[in-house]
């Protein structure tokens, strides 16, 4: 008997879907650990950029 699992919903620029298992198959964002880490790195980098001061 084969186990079924939900795959990540991310696609590359060619439209090929990621085949890794989703972290939380019942969650809103169905992504794998690798893509979740990329999102967290992007957020971290965005927070480090100084915001322009408005006055």
MOGISUL-V661358 format. One record per residue. SS is DSSP state (alpha for helix, beta for strand, coil for the rest). PHI is phi in whole degrees, 0 to 359 (999 if undefined). Layout:
SS:PHI ; SS:PHI
//
This chain:
coil:999 ; coil:263 ; coil:274 ; coil:256 ; coil:218 ; coil:273 ; beta:265 ; coil:301 ; coil:264 ; coil:288 ; beta:235 ; coil:270 ; coil:293 ; coil:267 ; coil:89 ; coil:280 ; beta:281 ; coil:296 ; coil:256 ; coil:286 ; beta:287 ; coil:291 ; coil:295 ; coil:232 ; coil:297 ; coil:258 ; coil:277 ; coil:289 ; coil:259 ; coil:266 ; coil:227 ; coil:274 ; alpha:297 ; alpha:298 ; alpha:289 ; alpha:296 ; alpha:295 ; alpha:298 ; alpha:297 ; alpha:296 ; alpha:296 ; alpha:297 ; alpha:296 ; alpha:299 ; alpha:294 ; alpha:294 ; alpha:288 ; alpha:279 ; coil:286 ; coil:297 ; coil:275 ; coil:295 ; coil:276 ; coil:245 ; coil:212
//
